[in-house]
Amino acid sequence: MIKTVIKLKNDTVMVFDARGEQMEAYQGEYDVVRRKILENAPPDAVFLYWVGSNPIPETVSREEW
């Protein structure tokens, strides 16, 4: 089950489950995987932007993501 979704500055998306394991079926280019992620992510999933040189990604709302 999707737990954490991170959009990188190059529009690549990384997705992790509750154990911190990558979920390759949901990873890839933002425009390609966005819909699939939003349809399958549970309400408690965390959405993040990781842009620039910030050491910590910014948490955003599901709607903003």
C-alpha positions in Angstrom: 0.0 0.0 0.0 1.3 3.5 -0.9 2.6 5.4 2.1 4.9 8.1 0.8 5.0 9.8 -2.6 7.8 12.2 -3.5 7.9 14.4 -6.6 11.4 15.5 -7.5 12.4 18.7 -9.3 12.9 16.9 -12.6 9.2 15.6 -12.4 10.3 12.1 -11.5 8.2 10.4 -8.8 9.4 8.0 -6.1 6.8 6.0 -4.2 7.3 4.0 -1.0 5.2 1.6 1.1 4.9 1.6 4.9 8.1 -0.5 5.2 10.1 2.1 3.2 10.3 -0.2 0.2 10.1 1.4 -3.2 7.0 0.6 -5.2 8.3 0.5 -8.8 4.8 0.1 -10.3 4.0 3.7 -9.3 7.4 5.3 -10.1 8.3 7.3 -13.1 7.5 10.6 -14.9 4.9 12.6 -13.0 2.5 13.0 -16.0 2.5 9.3 -16.5 2.0 8.0 -12.9 0.1 10.9 -11.3 -3.4 9.5 -12.0 -2.6 6.0 -11.0 -1.1 7.2 -7.7 -4.0 9.4 -6.8 -6.5 6.6 -7.6 -4.7 4.1 -5.4 -3.1 6.1 -2.5 -5.0 5.8 0.8 -6.2 8.9 2.6 -3.3 8.8 5.0 -0.6 8.8 2.3 2.0 11.5 2.5 2.7 13.7 -0.5 6.0 15.6 -0.8 7.9 17.9 -3.2 11.7 17.6 -3.1 13.0 20.5 -5.1 16.2 22.5 -5.2 19.0 21.7 -2.7 16.7 21.5 0.3 17.8 18.6 2.5 14.2 17.9 3.6 11.3 17.5 1.2 8.2 19.8 1.6 4.9 18.1 2.6 2.0 19.2 0.4 -1.6 18.4 0.3 -2.9 15.6 -2.0 -4.7 18.3 -4.0 -1.6 20.4 -4.4 0.5 17.5 -5.4 
